[in-house]
Amino acid sequence: MYDKKLSEIFHQRNSNGQLQDADGYPWVFRAKNRHAKKTKIFYAIGDSWIDSLYFNRVFHNQYPEYFLINRAIGGNSNSSIINMLEQDMSFLRNLDVEVYILVAFSEVGRSLQDFRQEHSKSFSSTHDYFGEILRKQYYSVKKILTGHKAYITTAFITNNFNSNVSIVDCCDQFKENKPKNVFTVTSNGIFEFMKHRKKIFPFDLANDVDKSLQLKKFLESHDSIDDTLHIDCYKPYEDFLKKVFSDLRKI
């Protein structure tokens, strides 16, 4: 492990935007072999906010005694996360080794299966509807992980189901205020899907889109989040994993 955190070493960017150290070398050049004996497993699942080179590098640098299984996939839906987790747990339960688990939910609505969690006509807005779907998805995961050391949270949307910090909560110094109870952004076609099914989703979509745009504007206002709405540095992941392990070790 490096004597310093990666954010303390690689804090400059070259002309291509790549993080480098004071001598101009990138992480790959300075990466060290890890000789720590792996004694535990850390299993992580989510979308592209976990399927991140910055997440992986921070983890291997700060927690070399853990064997990392990163099952996150860019664009993953919450329904897919739940399905994959349920299948993987049937394997992990049979291992004679301590397993720590991280689940970071993405935005709601990336899969038709998400919509089957709740009846839309019981709600007055998209975000109220999606918020209830997310709560049900959380309880599904909580049930699957009964008896295991698990940290369940969200990546960049509101966490409305427990007190765990989300990944985006570990990005400080935003230039915009964080909107409350927003569960999707506008770049994935969700609102277009709902617009053409007005009888099923009788919401004020213009107002709901505006709330999602507020979340997008909030994310874009941070220096550590790039124009694809992803974290492009180490410190937020260092702070997030520190919090995750602090809580998991109390269980």
Steps between C-alpha positions, in 0.01 A plus 500: 500500500618854433608695807263773389148496361473504123334840514812637670731359232304537176351845523624662179363453148692485175380648171275197447335544837672193646595514867874487565747542783742787556748340258241465227446125535152340497372238742580209267868597495526516878261218592661265747455127542275412791652235725242512779335166568134501398296391802152637424275571203346832410213470253374817330213546256342802336526696177784700343560696821638176647624361168773764515878485472517759778293281731708191419835673541403658832375166626813306406721772647317549831364151569753248362396226747162469324439305182279734295211364295364794307179398324395851404410566136466833326133574432384230741137524612393449859296196401807347336708582809250312717486201266878473476541541875249224575679260265846590631400461863414135441873460428642738760305335783695179441842659539686440823622860516368828634312699235431873509238630257435838338184570299469843337167551325481698178215714374158339479341416164787355301309174460138411431527274801543808719153619401343174611586572863210741553181634336562847358143627544543493877742795479489867404845536342776301335737551790245395763435190292868424446576568867257228606646260243847565641379428855357167386824418320692579816287263709550230238877536532485524878315168509751335266788617720350401834778387732780650290718805554358735239498870421205598279476848353470693173751639254375844394125498561328565833531231764149496648513163676774512766758735654801379300686765305491472122806526280406850390476603867876451514558768237529826690489863385220487244423834339126423483253387765407134504134445404299278734336171406611471137531144373594530134679732257386581147760335280364144489169539316279435805288811458456438128379149584250637751386786276374255238308309769311785661209279604738286704711786637262796552765729647603862445803391304620856434540559872656156551750561220591831662586322826720255308672788325570652841676178599698504175599863558597418858726214387658711225585771754772292668859507379538125568211402271562506125266585214376139489382539861764266644766554767839543336737505800589304812401698809119448492556124483757515780254683724212274398685173563628631832140554606388163363768307688447702817136395504556140386755436774243599762259227387 
